[in-house]
């Protein structure tokens, strides 16, 4: 994982009289961290502050406020949304969201402007940029509401540094023990470590974070010693010495080529006497509408420009409670429907709506399913049950093939299947071919897992078609997952014999293909036709079932096809049991059970010519032994 230092920061204060944030259990902050795309690595507590080291962030929790400082993959806006599901907006006293410009913007989950728009829908606020757009700068979103809690002790100092010296960087490439010793033995910082509770963590390949607390005081370092973009940040609310002396000590420690200093707190002069005036230096002191006083200083190698630039964002509109809304004026609904049926949910908010050359792509926040990705009016995946579809499409073939090293995903732009594929230790390469870049964009912006997938070195994303990919590549794959659906414009393309014959060119010897087989209730004829088509191309073809609440009818199917492997006889149950994968739906028992088809499906599929003789009953316990019934018609 590439770690780019203190790129984002979220700080939220609650009003006096509200419930103490420190009284919330660790499990609450674990859920906030999880939504942000991180998990708690270690923690330490004191009566006035809890410190958490996260997998890609730092988290400090005080009785009346919390702050998270995260790297490029941390979704702090999602963390805020999770927090606000447990607290009312009236209880929020102040909010700040900082976003440091990045060296590698392509690794970003979402740009600041998108984050600011989402924040403005939740919180009344303003946005601005500190520093030149073409140089190093910091974006800021803050709550446009006077704070009632502001006092001198609420001040925080941040120092962001770029271009560290070679000697400094060398201390952060030898493990966290060396890094911590180097900082703690520095004369200017010895007093910081004497009585503080300290946590630190090293990231791969390089990267270092240190958190320290004492009472209600904290300080934290985030360091990235990368050769192309070295970066370090220091933040604290400890002011036992003059601020300019403290900043000078931090600068002396890291020896940066350029840096920014930000101080939030009560109004008063910020001492700049330790700094050298000159071209490329920026200085700003201004009062914010929150009542906080912002003091900003930067030494850069760029020409001078406007220091503070306001950014236009949507106006905040406070949402009324559903029960206050008359039924006839209730919030909008989304329905997936055709001329025979519909399935729907009330829509709280629409996050994304873009028309690509191929389809209309939408992401709705729904009451029933949470965030829901929709393409051309068809539900693709939703928070509520996406794990069922993605686990059952992936793990069934991955535990049947004896050594699935290379996997091809056709479609799968939400990257949920890729997420599950990457959990397998045998994997060397996973290629996802998605024809619509808008699907990728929508998923990256509004779901948690795409950043994790994109950061994995084994994963490759190709925007295009299977045909164009095959023209340029001669790769072959052990497992091919057809994670897509027929469109109204091309109702038979994905069920055609030509399509599956073409897949044989990319399928390695002994390979397995799993494709969506749609609903046995509403698409019985389509499922039968698919089974017939697959049987003309492959000698072993089986249908298996799974349940999805968001798909019409709830009961849906996949098709398993191979020339070499039987989904039950060749299933490696022991490997699945010992895999250490944290399944939410799939299990070895369910693997067998999913191939036991209800009577109406077997009757429907019995008309299909089958080339597979009934298999022997698998040598398993009595519970799964009955799975042999699934093959009585070779389905």
ABEGO torsion letter per residue (X at the ends): XBBAEBABBBBBBBBBGBBBAAABBAAAAAAAAAAAGBBBABBBBBAABBBBBBAABBBBBBAABBBBBBBAABBAAAAAAAAAAABBAAABABBBBBBBBBABAAABABBAAAAAAAAAAABBBBBBBBEBAABBBBBBBBBBBBBAABBAAABBBBBBBBGBBAAAAAAAAAEAAAAAAAAAABAAAAAAAAABBBBBBBBOABEBBBBBBBEABBBBBBBBABAABBBBBBBBABBABBAAAAAAAAAAAAGBABBBBBBBEBBEBBBAAABBBEBGBBBBBBBBAAGBBBBBBBBBABBBBBABBBBBBBBBBBBBBAAABBAAABBBBBBBBBAABBBBBBBABBABBBBBAABBBBBBBBAAAEBBBBBGGBBABBAAAAAAAAAAAAAAAAAABABBABBBBBEGAAGAAAAAAAABAABABBBBBBABAAAAAAAAAABAAAAAAAABAABBBBBEBAAAAAAABABBBABBBBBBBBBAABAAAAABAAAAAAAAAABBBGBBBBBBAEBAAAAAAAAAAAAAAAAAABABBBBBBBBBAABBGGBBBBBBBBAABBAAAABBAAAAAAAGBBBAABBAAAAAAAABBBAAAAAAAAABBBABBBBBBBBBBAAAAAAAAAAAAGX
